[in-house]
C-alpha cells in the first residue's frame, strides 16, 4: 500500500507550513542566512529556506537508511495533530 494517506492536494515546488523551532536554533539559522546572503554569495544561501531544506533532506535521508532500508517512507498528505500517543 504505497498510496499517500490523507486527502489529495495540489503539488507545487514550494509550500508554506508552520513548524516550531527551538528559539536558539532559529536565531542562529536566521543570523547565518542573513550574513551569508549579504557577505558570502558563494555560499549559495539567500534565505532561511536555503539552510533548512538541505538540512531536513539530509536528516530524512539518514532516517530512511536507518529505519526503512534506504527507501522513502510512504507519503503522507496530512499529519495527525497533537503529540503521538505513547506506546
Order of alpha helices (4+ residues) and beta strands (2+ residues): alpha-alpha
